[in-house]
Amino acid sequence: MRRQFLRWAVGAAVLFASGLLFVGCEDEDTSEEITATRFYVDRDLASYDGNDVYDWDTTLSQARFEIRIKDFRAGDANVRVYDAKGKLLLNAALVTQDYTIYVGDNEFTRIGQTATGTPGLWKVQLGYNDFSGEQTITME
């Protein structure tokens, strides 16, 4: 009897914890292509909170970037890129309250160049706070 209760309690705890881990943190769909000269991540997120880090082993010292968000419904996102020596090359804050980015529309594109850095293993950090939208990040 005691062993049966213990199994039930452990099973219930696992189910409960699983439910808590995924409430409000939904990553609906992600596709990616990461090569030495191209970083591409496409994500469709709903109410997503998190800080996701990608390693990009690149031969580039500078990258042209394009950040595109479609159906930007809520929250904010931040894209940071660090070179092989840890130097910050890009820091892009993307928030739904910033109406200078998009007026009367819910999508936008930001295009530019990263700062010049050291080739090698770069870190691409994607931070989210209750973010809902379709985000595409391309660097070449």
C-alpha positions as CSV (number, residue, x, y, z in Angstrom):
1,M,0.0,0.0,0.0
2,R,2.7,2.4,0.9
3,R,4.7,1.6,-2.2
4,Q,1.6,2.1,-4.4
5,F,1.0,5.5,-2.8
6,L,4.6,6.5,-3.3
7,R,4.4,5.6,-7.0
8,W,1.2,7.7,-7.3
9,A,2.7,10.6,-5.5
10,V,5.9,10.6,-7.7
11,G,3.8,10.3,-10.9
12,A,1.5,13.2,-9.8
13,A,4.5,15.3,-8.9
14,V,6.1,14.7,-12.4
15,L,2.8,15.6,-14.1
16,F,2.3,18.7,-12.0
17,A,5.9,19.9,-12.6
18,S,5.6,19.3,-16.3
19,G,2.5,21.4,-16.5
20,L,4.1,24.2,-14.6
21,L,7.2,24.2,-16.8
22,F,5.2,24.8,-19.9
23,V,2.4,27.2,-18.8
24,G,3.0,30.5,-20.6
25,C,6.1,29.2,-22.3
26,E,5.1,27.9,-25.7
27,D,7.6,27.4,-28.5
28,E,5.3,26.5,-31.4
29,D,7.7,26.0,-34.2
30,T,11.4,26.5,-34.9
31,S,13.5,25.9,-37.9
32,E,17.2,26.7,-38.2
33,E,20.2,26.6,-40.6
34,I,23.6,27.4,-39.0
35,T,26.7,27.2,-41.2
36,A,30.2,28.9,-41.1
37,T,28.8,31.8,-43.1
38,R,25.1,31.8,-42.4
39,F,23.0,31.9,-39.2
40,Y,19.3,31.5,-39.8
41,V,16.6,30.9,-37.1
42,D,12.9,31.1,-37.7
43,R,10.6,30.8,-34.7
44,D,6.8,31.1,-34.2
45,L,6.3,31.7,-30.5
46,A,3.3,32.3,-28.2
47,S,3.7,33.8,-24.7
48,Y,7.3,32.7,-24.6
49,D,9.6,33.5,-21.8
50,G,13.2,32.4,-21.9
51,N,16.8,33.1,-22.8
52,D,18.0,30.8,-25.6
53,V,21.7,30.7,-26.6
54,Y,23.0,29.4,-30.0
55,D,26.6,28.7,-30.8
56,W,27.7,29.9,-34.2
57,D,31.2,28.8,-35.4
58,T,31.7,31.4,-38.1
59,T,34.5,32.5,-40.4
60,L,33.1,36.0,-40.6
61,S,34.5,39.0,-38.7
62,Q,31.3,41.1,-39.4
63,A,27.8,40.0,-40.4
64,R,24.9,41.7,-42.2
65,F,21.8,41.0,-40.1
66,E,18.1,41.0,-40.7
67,I,15.6,40.7,-37.9
68,R,12.0,40.3,-39.1
69,I,9.0,39.9,-36.8
70,K,5.5,39.1,-38.3
71,D,2.3,39.1,-36.2
72,F,4.1,40.8,-33.3
73,R,1.3,40.5,-30.7
74,A,2.9,40.9,-27.3
75,G,6.0,41.1,-25.1
76,D,9.5,41.9,-26.1
77,A,12.6,40.3,-27.4
78,N,16.3,41.0,-27.4
79,V,19.0,39.8,-29.8
80,R,22.6,39.9,-28.6
81,V,25.6,38.6,-30.6
82,Y,29.0,38.1,-29.0
83,D,32.2,37.3,-31.0
84,A,34.8,34.6,-30.2
85,K,36.5,36.9,-27.6
86,G,33.2,37.8,-25.9
87,K,32.9,41.3,-27.4
88,L,29.3,42.5,-27.9
89,L,28.7,43.0,-31.6
90,L,24.9,43.5,-31.7
91,N,22.3,44.4,-29.1
92,A,18.8,44.8,-30.6
93,A,15.9,45.4,-28.2
94,L,12.5,44.7,-29.8
95,V,9.4,45.8,-27.9
96,T,5.7,46.0,-28.8
97,Q,5.4,49.3,-27.0
98,D,8.0,51.0,-29.3
99,Y,5.6,52.5,-31.8
100,T,8.5,54.2,-33.6
101,I,9.4,50.8,-35.1
102,Y,5.9,50.1,-36.5
103,V,3.0,52.5,-36.6
104,G,-0.4,51.0,-37.1
105,D,1.1,47.6,-38.1
106,N,2.2,44.6,-36.2
107,E,5.3,43.6,-38.2
108,F,8.6,45.1,-38.9
109,T,12.1,44.5,-40.2
110,R,15.4,45.7,-38.8
111,I,18.5,45.4,-41.1
112,G,22.1,46.4,-40.4
113,Q,25.6,45.3,-39.7
114,T,27.1,43.9,-36.6
115,A,30.2,45.5,-35.2
116,T,33.5,44.0,-36.4
117,G,34.7,41.1,-34.2
118,T,36.9,38.1,-34.1
119,P,35.9,35.0,-36.2
120,G,35.4,31.7,-34.4
121,L,32.7,30.6,-31.9
122,W,30.1,33.4,-31.6
123,K,27.2,33.3,-29.2
124,V,23.8,34.4,-30.3
125,Q,21.6,35.1,-27.4
126,L,17.8,35.4,-27.8
127,G,15.9,36.7,-24.8
128,Y,12.2,36.8,-24.6
129,N,9.6,38.2,-22.1
130,D,6.0,37.0,-22.8
131,F,6.8,37.2,-26.5
132,S,4.3,36.3,-29.2
133,G,5.1,36.5,-32.8
134,E,6.9,35.0,-35.8
135,Q,10.6,35.9,-35.5
136,T,13.2,35.4,-38.3
137,I,16.9,36.2,-37.7
138,T,19.4,36.0,-40.5
139,M,23.1,36.8,-40.4
140,E,25.5,36.4,-43.3
